[in-house]
C-alpha cells in the first residue's frame, strides 16, 4: 500500500519523547513525587458520582475558570484552561502563529515551544542563550527586532535548565515585543513557577501583550488529569475560545481542577518540601565532581565532570534510578536532569550517583 505522505513542511519533524522504564525510582518527568491530598480524592469521587454523563460538559468551564481566576485575583474572562499546558500552548500557537508568521525561542528551552510552532506551519527563530544558559539579552532583543515575531517565548523557570528568568529580562523582552510595528505576544511559560521566587503574573494587564501559562501537573500533583491554563488579557482569551474545539474540557477534569484549588495550603507545604529537598541535592552536588545549574524548579540540570553524561545516566539506571538523559540534546552535551522526588527517592539517587562517580 502506498501511504499518504505527511505535509511537506512536517517531513523533517521528530516527535517529543520521554522513554519510560519500569524502575524503582523515577525522577525523569518533573512530576510531583506525591499523590494529591486524600481530601481531594474523596471530594472528587463524590462529585464524579453525581455527573450527568449523558450531557456535554459546561463548554465554558465557568466554575473552573472562576476558581482559577480567584486563585490569581483576576477576572474569569482572563483565564483559558485546556488539557495540560501543552494544549494551552498549542491553542495559543494555532491562534497567533501559523504560516507566514515567526515564533522566537531562546535555546535551550522547552522543546515543545518550537515543535508546536512548526506544527502550525510557523517559522521558528531560535536564538542561542549564553554558555551558562542565561538569556543573552542583546541577542534576544536583536532577534525580536529583526524577525518581528508574532509570538515570543520565555520559560521561567526554564526547562531543562531550571533557571529563573530575572524580572528585568522579562520586562526588556516585553518592551521589545510591545514596540514592534506589527504587534506581537510574549508568552511566559510558568509550568514551574510555584517553586520560584517571582512570577510574570504581576506584569499582566489589558493593554500589555504578555500572557502567563501554568499547569496542574507539577505543584498540584495532577499530571494524570491533564489540566493547564493561561492568564492574559480578555481579548486574548476570547480569541483562544474561538479556536479550541467545543467541549474540550471533560466534566471530570473540570471538577478535578476546581476541587484541587481548595487545597492550596497542602500544595504549598509540598512545594516547601520540594524546595528544601532541591537545596539538599544542590548541596550534595557541590561535594561531587558535577557542575550544576541554579534551579528555581522541581528539578536540577547537572553535568558530571569525570564521566560522560550517558555513562552516568546508565549507571544510575543500573541501580534502579531513572533520570532524564539530556546529553544528546542540542547544546546540552553531557547534561542530565533529575526531578526532585521524596526524601527517600532523593537519598537513593544521591547514593547511586556517589557510587557511579566514585
Ligand atoms: N511547559 C513546560 C516548561 C514543561 O516543562 C511542561 C511539562 N513537561 C509543560 C509546559 C507541559 O505540562 P502539561 O502539559 O503537563 O501541563
Boltz pocket constraint, residues with backbone or C-beta under 6 A from the ligand:
constraints:
  - pocket:
      binder: B
      contacts: [[A, 29], [A, 30], [A, 83], [A, 84], [A, 85], [A, 86], [A, 87], [A, 110], [A, 155], [A, 157], [A, 158], [A, 159], [A, 189], [A, 191], [A, 192], [A, 214], [A, 215], [A, 216], [A, 217], [A, 223], [A, 226], [A, 227], [A, 228]]
      max_distance: 6.0
